[in-house]
Amino acid sequence: MSNRQYTIPDEIIASNRQRFVNVVVDYVARLGLTFVIGMIAAMIGVLTGNEEILIFFQNITQLQEIIFGLIVLLIYYNVFEIFFGTTIGKLFTKTVVVDVYGEKPSANAILIRSLCRMIPFEVFSFFGTPCVGWHDSLSKTYVVNKEDLRISKELFHSFNEIGENPEN
């Protein structure tokens, strides 16, 4: 058996266009999630007669709004990427988050990815070639085309099997 291990080639990394679509779709999805959380909180306030919840959301400060948005960002990306390896935007572009070996990243790597998204102007960091943003490089993860990943891994493993003795 070969000692070589598959690693992500640059050719399967998601394009700038795909990454842009991911950002836009995921932003809209996070806005929707924020709205749903707000509506649930408001309904709880109405049903329990707790007017403080309603007053809080009516008088929310800009700082509280930013903190709430960052909490939603962490929830959104961590839940989707830890459990599914993808987000709504990535489903749309048929991309997936993987580690350097093309496998599902650890929960710790996803948490680092999500925290790095809070770096100011980080959203612009993926405009290079290959398209790897700060939240990718700092967490040692990649966003790749799902089908290209499958094909690339199959080719890698089939080439490694050439010449191996099947009796071993």
Chimera marker file (.cmm) of the C-alpha trace (Angstrom):
<marker_set name="trace">
<marker id="1" x="0.000" y="0.000" z="0.000" r="1" g="1" b="0" radius="0.5"/>
<marker id="2" x="1.284" y="3.474" z="-0.845" r="1" g="1" b="0" radius="0.5"/>
<marker id="3" x="2.289" y="5.823" z="1.967" r="1" g="1" b="0" radius="0.5"/>
<marker id="4" x="1.141" y="8.846" z="-0.039" r="1" g="1" b="0" radius="0.5"/>
<marker id="5" x="-1.888" y="10.688" z="1.295" r="1" g="1" b="0" radius="0.5"/>
<marker id="6" x="-4.347" y="12.680" z="-0.781" r="1" g="1" b="0" radius="0.5"/>
<marker id="7" x="-4.144" y="16.464" z="-0.414" r="1" g="1" b="0" radius="0.5"/>
<marker id="8" x="-6.285" y="19.159" z="-2.006" r="1" g="1" b="0" radius="0.5"/>
<marker id="9" x="-5.000" y="20.302" z="-5.425" r="1" g="1" b="0" radius="0.5"/>
<marker id="10" x="-5.529" y="23.951" z="-6.390" r="1" g="1" b="0" radius="0.5"/>
<marker id="11" x="-7.617" y="22.921" z="-9.420" r="1" g="1" b="0" radius="0.5"/>
<marker id="12" x="-10.628" y="21.865" z="-7.314" r="1" g="1" b="0" radius="0.5"/>
<marker id="13" x="-10.737" y="24.916" z="-5.041" r="1" g="1" b="0" radius="0.5"/>
<marker id="14" x="-13.950" y="26.898" z="-5.484" r="1" g="1" b="0" radius="0.5"/>
<marker id="15" x="-13.756" y="29.889" z="-7.816" r="1" g="1" b="0" radius="0.5"/>
<marker id="16" x="-14.030" y="33.542" z="-6.829" r="1" g="1" b="0" radius="0.5"/>
<marker id="17" x="-17.488" y="33.588" z="-8.412" r="1" g="1" b="0" radius="0.5"/>
<marker id="18" x="-18.645" y="30.610" z="-6.351" r="1" g="1" b="0" radius="0.5"/>
<marker id="19" x="-17.232" y="32.151" z="-3.175" r="1" g="1" b="0" radius="0.5"/>
<marker id="20" x="-19.012" y="35.445" z="-3.922" r="1" g="1" b="0" radius="0.5"/>
<marker id="21" x="-22.318" y="33.628" z="-4.434" r="1" g="1" b="0" radius="0.5"/>
<marker id="22" x="-21.710" y="31.728" z="-1.180" r="1" g="1" b="0" radius="0.5"/>
<marker id="23" x="-21.197" y="35.004" z="0.708" r="1" g="1" b="0" radius="0.5"/>
<marker id="24" x="-24.332" y="36.625" z="-0.714" r="1" g="1" b="0" radius="0.5"/>
<marker id="25" x="-26.636" y="33.604" z="-0.272" r="1" g="1" b="0" radius="0.5"/>
<marker id="26" x="-25.324" y="32.907" z="3.243" r="1" g="1" b="0" radius="0.5"/>
<marker id="27" x="-25.779" y="36.570" z="4.194" r="1" g="1" b="0" radius="0.5"/>
<marker id="28" x="-29.422" y="36.459" z="3.076" r="1" g="1" b="0" radius="0.5"/>
<marker id="29" x="-29.896" y="33.162" z="4.958" r="1" g="1" b="0" radius="0.5"/>
<marker id="30" x="-28.406" y="34.724" z="8.117" r="1" g="1" b="0" radius="0.5"/>
<marker id="31" x="-30.752" y="37.694" z="7.773" r="1" g="1" b="0" radius="0.5"/>
<marker id="32" x="-33.649" y="35.245" z="7.534" r="1" g="1" b="0" radius="0.5"/>
<marker id="33" x="-32.409" y="33.377" z="10.609" r="1" g="1" b="0" radius="0.5"/>
<marker id="34" x="-32.083" y="36.664" z="12.497" r="1" g="1" b="0" radius="0.5"/>
<marker id="35" x="-35.654" y="37.572" z="11.557" r="1" g="1" b="0" radius="0.5"/>
<marker id="36" x="-36.960" y="34.158" z="12.678" r="1" g="1" b="0" radius="0.5"/>
<marker id="37" x="-35.123" y="34.412" z="16.019" r="1" g="1" b="0" radius="0.5"/>
<marker id="38" x="-36.563" y="37.899" z="16.535" r="1" g="1" b="0" radius="0.5"/>
<marker id="39" x="-40.084" y="36.717" z="15.699" r="1" g="1" b="0" radius="0.5"/>
<marker id="40" x="-39.794" y="33.755" z="18.084" r="1" g="1" b="0" radius="0.5"/>
<marker id="41" x="-38.535" y="36.049" z="20.856" r="1" g="1" b="0" radius="0.5"/>
<marker id="42" x="-41.413" y="38.459" z="20.189" r="1" g="1" b="0" radius="0.5"/>
<marker id="43" x="-43.968" y="35.626" z="20.256" r="1" g="1" b="0" radius="0.5"/>
<marker id="44" x="-42.535" y="34.354" z="23.528" r="1" g="1" b="0" radius="0.5"/>
<marker id="45" x="-42.805" y="37.882" z="24.915" r="1" g="1" b="0" radius="0.5"/>
<marker id="46" x="-46.439" y="38.191" z="23.833" r="1" g="1" b="0" radius="0.5"/>
<marker id="47" x="-47.475" y="34.701" z="24.976" r="1" g="1" b="0" radius="0.5"/>
<marker id="48" x="-45.803" y="35.012" z="28.385" r="1" g="1" b="0" radius="0.5"/>
<marker id="49" x="-46.788" y="38.633" z="28.895" r="1" g="1" b="0" radius="0.5"/>
<marker id="50" x="-43.133" y="39.561" z="29.259" r="1" g="1" b="0" radius="0.5"/>
<marker id="51" x="-43.021" y="43.046" z="27.782" r="1" g="1" b="0" radius="0.5"/>
<marker id="52" x="-39.311" y="43.402" z="28.555" r="1" g="1" b="0" radius="0.5"/>
<marker id="53" x="-38.458" y="41.177" z="25.561" r="1" g="1" b="0" radius="0.5"/>
<marker id="54" x="-40.524" y="43.367" z="23.246" r="1" g="1" b="0" radius="0.5"/>
<marker id="55" x="-39.072" y="46.567" z="24.738" r="1" g="1" b="0" radius="0.5"/>
<marker id="56" x="-35.534" y="45.181" z="24.302" r="1" g="1" b="0" radius="0.5"/>
<marker id="57" x="-36.043" y="44.530" z="20.589" r="1" g="1" b="0" radius="0.5"/>
<marker id="58" x="-37.772" y="47.881" z="20.073" r="1" g="1" b="0" radius="0.5"/>
<marker id="59" x="-34.898" y="49.776" z="21.732" r="1" g="1" b="0" radius="0.5"/>
<marker id="60" x="-31.921" y="47.658" z="20.647" r="1" g="1" b="0" radius="0.5"/>
<marker id="61" x="-28.697" y="49.679" z="20.361" r="1" g="1" b="0" radius="0.5"/>
<marker id="62" x="-26.328" y="49.461" z="17.424" r="1" g="1" b="0" radius="0.5"/>
<marker id="63" x="-23.760" y="47.633" z="19.573" r="1" g="1" b="0" radius="0.5"/>
<marker id="64" x="-26.381" y="45.083" z="20.722" r="1" g="1" b="0" radius="0.5"/>
<marker id="65" x="-27.450" y="44.622" z="17.098" r="1" g="1" b="0" radius="0.5"/>
<marker id="66" x="-23.840" y="43.936" z="16.055" r="1" g="1" b="0" radius="0.5"/>
<marker id="67" x="-23.341" y="41.453" z="18.906" r="1" g="1" b="0" radius="0.5"/>
<marker id="68" x="-26.632" y="39.729" z="18.043" r="1" g="1" b="0" radius="0.5"/>
<marker id="69" x="-25.542" y="39.526" z="14.382" r="1" g="1" b="0" radius="0.5"/>
<marker id="70" x="-22.190" y="37.979" z="15.376" r="1" g="1" b="0" radius="0.5"/>
<marker id="71" x="-23.948" y="35.397" z="17.548" r="1" g="1" b="0" radius="0.5"/>
<marker id="72" x="-26.233" y="34.496" z="14.625" r="1" g="1" b="0" radius="0.5"/>
<marker id="73" x="-23.150" y="34.260" z="12.364" r="1" g="1" b="0" radius="0.5"/>
<marker id="74" x="-21.500" y="31.799" z="14.781" r="1" g="1" b="0" radius="0.5"/>
<marker id="75" x="-24.664" y="29.725" z="15.120" r="1" g="1" b="0" radius="0.5"/>
<marker id="76" x="-25.294" y="29.646" z="11.368" r="1" g="1" b="0" radius="0.5"/>
<marker id="77" x="-21.814" y="28.659" z="10.203" r="1" g="1" b="0" radius="0.5"/>
<marker id="78" x="-21.035" y="26.300" z="13.079" r="1" g="1" b="0" radius="0.5"/>
<marker id="79" x="-24.289" y="24.360" z="12.829" r="1" g="1" b="0" radius="0.5"/>
<marker id="80" x="-24.213" y="24.036" z="9.049" r="1" g="1" b="0" radius="0.5"/>
<marker id="81" x="-20.491" y="23.372" z="8.606" r="1" g="1" b="0" radius="0.5"/>
<marker id="82" x="-19.992" y="21.090" z="11.622" r="1" g="1" b="0" radius="0.5"/>
<marker id="83" x="-23.012" y="18.904" z="10.927" r="1" g="1" b="0" radius="0.5"/>
<marker id="84" x="-23.292" y="19.088" z="7.137" r="1" g="1" b="0" radius="0.5"/>
<marker id="85" x="-19.905" y="20.340" z="5.889" r="1" g="1" b="0" radius="0.5"/>
<marker id="86" x="-21.733" y="22.975" z="3.882" r="1" g="1" b="0" radius="0.5"/>
<marker id="87" x="-24.030" y="26.008" z="4.141" r="1" g="1" b="0" radius="0.5"/>
<marker id="88" x="-27.057" y="27.091" z="2.148" r="1" g="1" b="0" radius="0.5"/>
<marker id="89" x="-24.760" y="29.129" z="-0.134" r="1" g="1" b="0" radius="0.5"/>
<marker id="90" x="-22.427" y="26.188" z="-0.623" r="1" g="1" b="0" radius="0.5"/>
<marker id="91" x="-25.364" y="23.892" z="-1.394" r="1" g="1" b="0" radius="0.5"/>
<marker id="92" x="-26.371" y="26.368" z="-4.086" r="1" g="1" b="0" radius="0.5"/>
<marker id="93" x="-22.864" y="26.373" z="-5.658" r="1" g="1" b="0" radius="0.5"/>
<marker id="94" x="-22.249" y="22.637" z="-5.067" r="1" g="1" b="0" radius="0.5"/>
<marker id="95" x="-19.212" y="23.296" z="-2.876" r="1" g="1" b="0" radius="0.5"/>
<marker id="96" x="-18.178" y="21.831" z="0.456" r="1" g="1" b="0" radius="0.5"/>
<marker id="97" x="-15.740" y="22.606" z="3.305" r="1" g="1" b="0" radius="0.5"/>
<marker id="98" x="-12.905" y="20.096" z="3.728" r="1" g="1" b="0" radius="0.5"/>
<marker id="99" x="-9.554" y="19.810" z="5.453" r="1" g="1" b="0" radius="0.5"/>
<marker id="100" x="-6.228" y="19.532" z="3.616" r="1" g="1" b="0" radius="0.5"/>
<marker id="101" x="-6.847" y="15.793" z="3.051" r="1" g="1" b="0" radius="0.5"/>
<marker id="102" x="-10.284" y="16.301" z="1.493" r="1" g="1" b="0" radius="0.5"/>
<marker id="103" x="-12.104" y="15.065" z="4.603" r="1" g="1" b="0" radius="0.5"/>
<marker id="104" x="-14.706" y="16.651" z="6.847" r="1" g="1" b="0" radius="0.5"/>
<marker id="105" x="-12.923" y="19.195" z="9.086" r="1" g="1" b="0" radius="0.5"/>
<marker id="106" x="-12.961" y="18.877" z="12.863" r="1" g="1" b="0" radius="0.5"/>
<marker id="107" x="-15.461" y="20.900" z="14.889" r="1" g="1" b="0" radius="0.5"/>
<marker id="108" x="-12.499" y="22.874" z="16.236" r="1" g="1" b="0" radius="0.5"/>
<marker id="109" x="-11.396" y="23.828" z="12.705" r="1" g="1" b="0" radius="0.5"/>
<marker id="110" x="-14.952" y="24.953" z="11.895" r="1" g="1" b="0" radius="0.5"/>
<marker id="111" x="-15.099" y="27.034" z="15.085" r="1" g="1" b="0" radius="0.5"/>
<marker id="112" x="-11.815" y="28.726" z="14.093" r="1" g="1" b="0" radius="0.5"/>
<marker id="113" x="-13.279" y="29.307" z="10.578" r="1" g="1" b="0" radius="0.5"/>
<marker id="114" x="-16.358" y="30.930" z="12.068" r="1" g="1" b="0" radius="0.5"/>
<marker id="115" x="-14.425" y="33.112" z="14.506" r="1" g="1" b="0" radius="0.5"/>
<marker id="116" x="-12.095" y="34.281" z="11.708" r="1" g="1" b="0" radius="0.5"/>
<marker id="117" x="-15.127" y="35.528" z="9.774" r="1" g="1" b="0" radius="0.5"/>
<marker id="118" x="-15.362" y="38.277" z="12.408" r="1" g="1" b="0" radius="0.5"/>
<marker id="119" x="-12.025" y="39.782" z="11.298" r="1" g="1" b="0" radius="0.5"/>
<marker id="120" x="-12.772" y="43.183" z="9.733" r="1" g="1" b="0" radius="0.5"/>
<marker id="121" x="-12.657" y="43.100" z="5.910" r="1" g="1" b="0" radius="0.5"/>
<marker id="122" x="-12.148" y="39.307" z="5.984" r="1" g="1" b="0" radius="0.5"/>
<marker id="123" x="-14.921" y="38.955" z="3.409" r="1" g="1" b="0" radius="0.5"/>
<marker id="124" x="-12.567" y="40.490" z="0.816" r="1" g="1" b="0" radius="0.5"/>
<marker id="125" x="-9.663" y="38.133" z="1.553" r="1" g="1" b="0" radius="0.5"/>
<marker id="126" x="-10.724" y="35.426" z="-0.903" r="1" g="1" b="0" radius="0.5"/>
<marker id="127" x="-10.215" y="37.514" z="-4.053" r="1" g="1" b="0" radius="0.5"/>
<marker id="128" x="-6.903" y="35.832" z="-4.902" r="1" g="1" b="0" radius="0.5"/>
<marker id="129" x="-5.946" y="32.774" z="-6.929" r="1" g="1" b="0" radius="0.5"/>
<marker id="130" x="-6.374" y="30.133" z="-5.673" r="1" g="1" b="0" radius="0.5"/>
<marker id="131" x="-9.445" y="31.452" z="-3.902" r="1" g="1" b="0" radius="0.5"/>
<marker id="132" x="-8.505" y="30.895" z="-0.248" r="1" g="1" b="0" radius="0.5"/>
<marker id="133" x="-9.720" y="33.401" z="2.343" r="1" g="1" b="0" radius="0.5"/>
<marker id="134" x="-8.296" y="34.164" z="5.771" r="1" g="1" b="0" radius="0.5"/>
<marker id="135" x="-10.937" y="31.999" z="7.436" r="1" g="1" b="0" radius="0.5"/>
<marker id="136" x="-9.766" y="29.140" z="5.181" r="1" g="1" b="0" radius="0.5"/>
<marker id="137" x="-6.015" y="29.532" z="5.683" r="1" g="1" b="0" radius="0.5"/>
<marker id="138" x="-6.167" y="30.186" z="9.433" r="1" g="1" b="0" radius="0.5"/>
<marker id="139" x="-8.372" y="27.128" z="10.009" r="1" g="1" b="0" radius="0.5"/>
<marker id="140" x="-6.458" y="24.993" z="7.469" r="1" g="1" b="0" radius="0.5"/>
<marker id="141" x="-9.665" y="24.297" z="5.527" r="1" g="1" b="0" radius="0.5"/>
<marker id="142" x="-10.700" y="24.629" z="1.896" r="1" g="1" b="0" radius="0.5"/>
<marker id="143" x="-13.911" y="25.219" z="-0.012" r="1" g="1" b="0" radius="0.5"/>
<marker id="144" x="-13.921" y="22.915" z="-3.015" r="1" g="1" b="0" radius="0.5"/>
<marker id="145" x="-16.244" y="21.770" z="-5.761" r="1" g="1" b="0" radius="0.5"/>
<marker id="146" x="-17.934" y="18.677" z="-4.358" r="1" g="1" b="0" radius="0.5"/>
<marker id="147" x="-17.960" y="16.682" z="-7.605" r="1" g="1" b="0" radius="0.5"/>
<marker id="148" x="-14.390" y="17.676" z="-8.499" r="1" g="1" b="0" radius="0.5"/>
<marker id="149" x="-13.295" y="16.498" z="-5.042" r="1" g="1" b="0" radius="0.5"/>
<marker id="150" x="-14.911" y="13.099" z="-5.577" r="1" g="1" b="0" radius="0.5"/>
<marker id="151" x="-13.264" y="12.659" z="-8.992" r="1" g="1" b="0" radius="0.5"/>
<marker id="152" x="-9.877" y="13.918" z="-7.786" r="1" g="1" b="0" radius="0.5"/>
<marker id="153" x="-9.857" y="11.498" z="-4.833" r="1" g="1" b="0" radius="0.5"/>
<marker id="154" x="-10.936" y="8.576" z="-7.029" r="1" g="1" b="0" radius="0.5"/>
<marker id="155" x="-8.126" y="9.303" z="-9.509" r="1" g="1" b="0" radius="0.5"/>
<marker id="156" x="-5.568" y="9.661" z="-6.730" r="1" g="1" b="0" radius="0.5"/>
<marker id="157" x="-6.536" y="6.358" z="-5.113" r="1" g="1" b="0" radius="0.5"/>
<marker id="158" x="-6.762" y="4.483" z="-8.429" r="1" g="1" b="0" radius="0.5"/>
<marker id="159" x="-3.251" y="5.661" z="-9.418" r="1" g="1" b="0" radius="0.5"/>
<marker id="160" x="-1.946" y="4.540" z="-6.020" r="1" g="1" b="0" radius="0.5"/>
<marker id="161" x="-3.355" y="1.053" z="-6.596" r="1" g="1" b="0" radius="0.5"/>
<marker id="162" x="-1.470" y="0.612" z="-9.885" r="1" g="1" b="0" radius="0.5"/>
<marker id="163" x="1.382" y="-1.810" z="-9.387" r="1" g="1" b="0" radius="0.5"/>
<marker id="164" x="0.385" y="-2.880" z="-5.890" r="1" g="1" b="0" radius="0.5"/>
<marker id="165" x="0.479" y="-6.575" z="-5.137" r="1" g="1" b="0" radius="0.5"/>
<marker id="166" x="-3.133" y="-7.650" z="-4.394" r="1" g="1" b="0" radius="0.5"/>
<marker id="167" x="-1.870" y="-10.472" z="-2.153" r="1" g="1" b="0" radius="0.5"/>
<marker id="168" x="-0.454" y="-8.036" z="0.430" r="1" g="1" b="0" radius="0.5"/>
<link id1="1" id2="2" r="1" g="1" b="0" radius="0.2"/>
<link id1="2" id2="3" r="1" g="1" b="0" radius="0.2"/>
<link id1="3" id2="4" r="1" g="1" b="0" radius="0.2"/>
<link id1="4" id2="5" r="1" g="1" b="0" radius="0.2"/>
<link id1="5" id2="6" r="1" g="1" b="0" radius="0.2"/>
<link id1="6" id2="7" r="1" g="1" b="0" radius="0.2"/>
<link id1="7" id2="8" r="1" g="1" b="0" radius="0.2"/>
<link id1="8" id2="9" r="1" g="1" b="0" radius="0.2"/>
<link id1="9" id2="10" r="1" g="1" b="0" radius="0.2"/>
<link id1="10" id2="11" r="1" g="1" b="0" radius="0.2"/>
<link id1="11" id2="12" r="1" g="1" b="0" radius="0.2"/>
<link id1="12" id2="13" r="1" g="1" b="0" radius="0.2"/>
<link id1="13" id2="14" r="1" g="1" b="0" radius="0.2"/>
<link id1="14" id2="15" r="1" g="1" b="0" radius="0.2"/>
<link id1="15" id2="16" r="1" g="1" b="0" radius="0.2"/>
<link id1="16" id2="17" r="1" g="1" b="0" radius="0.2"/>
<link id1="17" id2="18" r="1" g="1" b="0" radius="0.2"/>
<link id1="18" id2="19" r="1" g="1" b="0" radius="0.2"/>
<link id1="19" id2="20" r="1" g="1" b="0" radius="0.2"/>
<link id1="20" id2="21" r="1" g="1" b="0" radius="0.2"/>
<link id1="21" id2="22" r="1" g="1" b="0" radius="0.2"/>
<link id1="22" id2="23" r="1" g="1" b="0" radius="0.2"/>
<link id1="23" id2="24" r="1" g="1" b="0" radius="0.2"/>
<link id1="24" id2="25" r="1" g="1" b="0" radius="0.2"/>
<link id1="25" id2="26" r="1" g="1" b="0" radius="0.2"/>
<link id1="26" id2="27" r="1" g="1" b="0" radius="0.2"/>
<link id1="27" id2="28" r="1" g="1" b="0" radius="0.2"/>
<link id1="28" id2="29" r="1" g="1" b="0" radius="0.2"/>
<link id1="29" id2="30" r="1" g="1" b="0" radius="0.2"/>
<link id1="30" id2="31" r="1" g="1" b="0" radius="0.2"/>
<link id1="31" id2="32" r="1" g="1" b="0" radius="0.2"/>
<link id1="32" id2="33" r="1" g="1" b="0" radius="0.2"/>
<link id1="33" id2="34" r="1" g="1" b="0" radius="0.2"/>
<link id1="34" id2="35" r="1" g="1" b="0" radius="0.2"/>
<link id1="35" id2="36" r="1" g="1" b="0" radius="0.2"/>
<link id1="36" id2="37" r="1" g="1" b="0" radius="0.2"/>
<link id1="37" id2="38" r="1" g="1" b="0" radius="0.2"/>
<link id1="38" id2="39" r="1" g="1" b="0" radius="0.2"/>
<link id1="39" id2="40" r="1" g="1" b="0" radius="0.2"/>
<link id1="40" id2="41" r="1" g="1" b="0" radius="0.2"/>
<link id1="41" id2="42" r="1" g="1" b="0" radius="0.2"/>
<link id1="42" id2="43" r="1" g="1" b="0" radius="0.2"/>
<link id1="43" id2="44" r="1" g="1" b="0" radius="0.2"/>
<link id1="44" id2="45" r="1" g="1" b="0" radius="0.2"/>
<link id1="45" id2="46" r="1" g="1" b="0" radius="0.2"/>
<link id1="46" id2="47" r="1" g="1" b="0" radius="0.2"/>
<link id1="47" id2="48" r="1" g="1" b="0" radius="0.2"/>
<link id1="48" id2="49" r="1" g="1" b="0" radius="0.2"/>
<link id1="49" id2="50" r="1" g="1" b="0" radius="0.2"/>
<link id1="50" id2="51" r="1" g="1" b="0" radius="0.2"/>
<link id1="51" id2="52" r="1" g="1" b="0" radius="0.2"/>
<link id1="52" id2="53" r="1" g="1" b="0" radius="0.2"/>
<link id1="53" id2="54" r="1" g="1" b="0" radius="0.2"/>
<link id1="54" id2="55" r="1" g="1" b="0" radius="0.2"/>
<link id1="55" id2="56" r="1" g="1" b="0" radius="0.2"/>
<link id1="56" id2="57" r="1" g="1" b="0" radius="0.2"/>
<link id1="57" id2="58" r="1" g="1" b="0" radius="0.2"/>
<link id1="58" id2="59" r="1" g="1" b="0" radius="0.2"/>
<link id1="59" id2="60" r="1" g="1" b="0" radius="0.2"/>
<link id1="60" id2="61" r="1" g="1" b="0" radius="0.2"/>
<link id1="61" id2="62" r="1" g="1" b="0" radius="0.2"/>
<link id1="62" id2="63" r="1" g="1" b="0" radius="0.2"/>
<link id1="63" id2="64" r="1" g="1" b="0" radius="0.2"/>
<link id1="64" id2="65" r="1" g="1" b="0" radius="0.2"/>
<link id1="65" id2="66" r="1" g="1" b="0" radius="0.2"/>
<link id1="66" id2="67" r="1" g="1" b="0" radius="0.2"/>
<link id1="67" id2="68" r="1" g="1" b="0" radius="0.2"/>
<link id1="68" id2="69" r="1" g="1" b="0" radius="0.2"/>
<link id1="69" id2="70" r="1" g="1" b="0" radius="0.2"/>
<link id1="70" id2="71" r="1" g="1" b="0" radius="0.2"/>
<link id1="71" id2="72" r="1" g="1" b="0" radius="0.2"/>
<link id1="72" id2="73" r="1" g="1" b="0" radius="0.2"/>
<link id1="73" id2="74" r="1" g="1" b="0" radius="0.2"/>
<link id1="74" id2="75" r="1" g="1" b="0" radius="0.2"/>
<link id1="75" id2="76" r="1" g="1" b="0" radius="0.2"/>
<link id1="76" id2="77" r="1" g="1" b="0" radius="0.2"/>
<link id1="77" id2="78" r="1" g="1" b="0" radius="0.2"/>
<link id1="78" id2="79" r="1" g="1" b="0" radius="0.2"/>
<link id1="79" id2="80" r="1" g="1" b="0" radius="0.2"/>
<link id1="80" id2="81" r="1" g="1" b="0" radius="0.2"/>
<link id1="81" id2="82" r="1" g="1" b="0" radius="0.2"/>
<link id1="82" id2="83" r="1" g="1" b="0" radius="0.2"/>
<link id1="83" id2="84" r="1" g="1" b="0" radius="0.2"/>
<link id1="84" id2="85" r="1" g="1" b="0" radius="0.2"/>
<link id1="85" id2="86" r="1" g="1" b="0" radius="0.2"/>
<link id1="86" id2="87" r="1" g="1" b="0" radius="0.2"/>
<link id1="87" id2="88" r="1" g="1" b="0" radius="0.2"/>
<link id1="88" id2="89" r="1" g="1" b="0" radius="0.2"/>
<link id1="89" id2="90" r="1" g="1" b="0" radius="0.2"/>
<link id1="90" id2="91" r="1" g="1" b="0" radius="0.2"/>
<link id1="91" id2="92" r="1" g="1" b="0" radius="0.2"/>
<link id1="92" id2="93" r="1" g="1" b="0" radius="0.2"/>
<link id1="93" id2="94" r="1" g="1" b="0" radius="0.2"/>
<link id1="94" id2="95" r="1" g="1" b="0" radius="0.2"/>
<link id1="95" id2="96" r="1" g="1" b="0" radius="0.2"/>
<link id1="96" id2="97" r="1" g="1" b="0" radius="0.2"/>
<link id1="97" id2="98" r="1" g="1" b="0" radius="0.2"/>
<link id1="98" id2="99" r="1" g="1" b="0" radius="0.2"/>
<link id1="99" id2="100" r="1" g="1" b="0" radius="0.2"/>
<link id1="100" id2="101" r="1" g="1" b="0" radius="0.2"/>
<link id1="101" id2="102" r="1" g="1" b="0" radius="0.2"/>
<link id1="102" id2="103" r="1" g="1" b="0" radius="0.2"/>
<link id1="103" id2="104" r="1" g="1" b="0" radius="0.2"/>
<link id1="104" id2="105" r="1" g="1" b="0" radius="0.2"/>
<link id1="105" id2="106" r="1" g="1" b="0" radius="0.2"/>
<link id1="106" id2="107" r="1" g="1" b="0" radius="0.2"/>
<link id1="107" id2="108" r="1" g="1" b="0" radius="0.2"/>
<link id1="108" id2="109" r="1" g="1" b="0" radius="0.2"/>
<link id1="109" id2="110" r="1" g="1" b="0" radius="0.2"/>
<link id1="110" id2="111" r="1" g="1" b="0" radius="0.2"/>
<link id1="111" id2="112" r="1" g="1" b="0" radius="0.2"/>
<link id1="112" id2="113" r="1" g="1" b="0" radius="0.2"/>
<link id1="113" id2="114" r="1" g="1" b="0" radius="0.2"/>
<link id1="114" id2="115" r="1" g="1" b="0" radius="0.2"/>
<link id1="115" id2="116" r="1" g="1" b="0" radius="0.2"/>
<link id1="116" id2="117" r="1" g="1" b="0" radius="0.2"/>
<link id1="117" id2="118" r="1" g="1" b="0" radius="0.2"/>
<link id1="118" id2="119" r="1" g="1" b="0" radius="0.2"/>
<link id1="119" id2="120" r="1" g="1" b="0" radius="0.2"/>
<link id1="120" id2="121" r="1" g="1" b="0" radius="0.2"/>
<link id1="121" id2="122" r="1" g="1" b="0" radius="0.2"/>
<link id1="122" id2="123" r="1" g="1" b="0" radius="0.2"/>
<link id1="123" id2="124" r="1" g="1" b="0" radius="0.2"/>
<link id1="124" id2="125" r="1" g="1" b="0" radius="0.2"/>
<link id1="125" id2="126" r="1" g="1" b="0" radius="0.2"/>
<link id1="126" id2="127" r="1" g="1" b="0" radius="0.2"/>
<link id1="127" id2="128" r="1" g="1" b="0" radius="0.2"/>
<link id1="128" id2="129" r="1" g="1" b="0" radius="0.2"/>
<link id1="129" id2="130" r="1" g="1" b="0" radius="0.2"/>
<link id1="130" id2="131" r="1" g="1" b="0" radius="0.2"/>
<link id1="131" id2="132" r="1" g="1" b="0" radius="0.2"/>
<link id1="132" id2="133" r="1" g="1" b="0" radius="0.2"/>
<link id1="133" id2="134" r="1" g="1" b="0" radius="0.2"/>
<link id1="134" id2="135" r="1" g="1" b="0" radius="0.2"/>
<link id1="135" id2="136" r="1" g="1" b="0" radius="0.2"/>
<link id1="136" id2="137" r="1" g="1" b="0" radius="0.2"/>
<link id1="137" id2="138" r="1" g="1" b="0" radius="0.2"/>
<link id1="138" id2="139" r="1" g="1" b="0" radius="0.2"/>
<link id1="139" id2="140" r="1" g="1" b="0" radius="0.2"/>
<link id1="140" id2="141" r="1" g="1" b="0" radius="0.2"/>
<link id1="141" id2="142" r="1" g="1" b="0" radius="0.2"/>
<link id1="142" id2="143" r="1" g="1" b="0" radius="0.2"/>
<link id1="143" id2="144" r="1" g="1" b="0" radius="0.2"/>
<link id1="144" id2="145" r="1" g="1" b="0" radius="0.2"/>
<link id1="145" id2="146" r="1" g="1" b="0" radius="0.2"/>
<link id1="146" id2="147" r="1" g="1" b="0" radius="0.2"/>
<link id1="147" id2="148" r="1" g="1" b="0" radius="0.2"/>
<link id1="148" id2="149" r="1" g="1" b="0" radius="0.2"/>
<link id1="149" id2="150" r="1" g="1" b="0" radius="0.2"/>
<link id1="150" id2="151" r="1" g="1" b="0" radius="0.2"/>
<link id1="151" id2="152" r="1" g="1" b="0" radius="0.2"/>
<link id1="152" id2="153" r="1" g="1" b="0" radius="0.2"/>
<link id1="153" id2="154" r="1" g="1" b="0" radius="0.2"/>
<link id1="154" id2="155" r="1" g="1" b="0" radius="0.2"/>
<link id1="155" id2="156" r="1" g="1" b="0" radius="0.2"/>
<link id1="156" id2="157" r="1" g="1" b="0" radius="0.2"/>
<link id1="157" id2="158" r="1" g="1" b="0" radius="0.2"/>
<link id1="158" id2="159" r="1" g="1" b="0" radius="0.2"/>
<link id1="159" id2="160" r="1" g="1" b="0" radius="0.2"/>
<link id1="160" id2="161" r="1" g="1" b="0" radius="0.2"/>
<link id1="161" id2="162" r="1" g="1" b="0" radius="0.2"/>
<link id1="162" id2="163" r="1" g="1" b="0" radius="0.2"/>
<link id1="163" id2="164" r="1" g="1" b="0" radius="0.2"/>
<link id1="164" id2="165" r="1" g="1" b="0" radius="0.2"/>
<link id1="165" id2="166" r="1" g="1" b="0" radius="0.2"/>
<link id1="166" id2="167" r="1" g="1" b="0" radius="0.2"/>
<link id1="167" id2="168" r="1" g="1" b="0" radius="0.2"/>
</marker_set>
